[in-house]
């Protein structure tokens, strides 16, 4: 019997919107302690197949969670980084509004 595992993203508060708009399940954390609590919960649940974390948070993983990750097949850790500099393409707000409307069915105003 096969079970479906999910993709989950851990990020800092305020950075979750883009991941959620992309359809990812997201947990937000604010510090090392909240990160390790959430990571422990994810490891214990066995529902997550791939866990994306900010690369700098890998150093935050507690020894207990490191051991649990080594003993378990999942979740697989994927590390991501944000660009050092953000730039917007021309007409980004227009395309973002259209994309959001298609995804969620609601119009809203975005000021970039």
N, C-alpha and C positions, 0 to 999 in steps of 0.2 A: 504494500500500500504506500502510495506517495502522499506527502503532505506539501502544501504550498507554503513557502517561506516568504517573508516580506523584505523589502528594502526599507531601511530606516536611516534617518539622518539626525545626528546630534549637532546642534549649533548653539551659538551664543544668542541671548535674548536680542531681538530686533533684526536678526538675520534670517528668520525662518520663512518669511513671506514668499520669496522666490522659489524655495523648495516646495512649499505647499501648493503654489500655483502650478508647479511642474508635476504635481500628483504624488509627491513623496510623503510618507508618514514622518513627522518631525517631532523631536523632543528638544526643548530648549533648556539650557543650563546657564548658570551664572558664575560658577566657580568650581574648583577641584572637587569639593565634597559633593555638590549636586551632580557633577559629571559621574563620579564613581557610584553614587546611589543609582542613577539611571542606568549606567552600564551594567551594574550587578543585576538589576531588575530584568534587563534585556537578555543577559546571559542565562538567567534562571528560567525565563519564559520559554525559551527554545523556539519562538515564533519568527525570529529575525534571521534571514539568511545572509544578508550583506548589511553591514553597519558602516555608514560613512561618517567620519569624524574629522574635524579640522586637524591638520597635521601637527600643530603645536600642542594639541591636547593628548597626543600619544604619550608625552612625558608625564601626564597627570595620572595615568592608569596606575591604580594601587597594586601592590604585590599580590593581594588576594585575587583581584580581577585578572591580573596577568596569568596567574596559575590556572584560573578557571578557563580563560581563553585558550591556553595551551592544551587543556584536557578536552576541550570541546571542538567539534568539527565546525560548528557555526556559532556565532556569526563570524563571517570573514570581514576583516577590517579593511575599509577603503579610506585612504587619507586624501583630503582635498585642501587646497589653499585658495585664498581669494587673490585677485590681481592687486598688485601694488598701487595701480592707478586705474580709476574707472573713467571711461569716456562713453558718451552716448552718441549713437548714430543719428543723423538728421531724421526728423519725424518719428523719433522713438516713441513719444507719447501717443501719437496717432496709432501706430502699430500695436502698442501695448494695450490700448483701449479695445481695439478690434479683437486681439487675441484673447483678452480677458472675457469679452462678451461671448465669444464662441465657447470658451471653456466653462463659464459659470452661468451664462444667460442673463447677466445684469449689466447695465451701463453704469459707469461711475467715472468721476473726474480724476485724472492723474496729473499732478504738476511736478515735472522733473526739473 
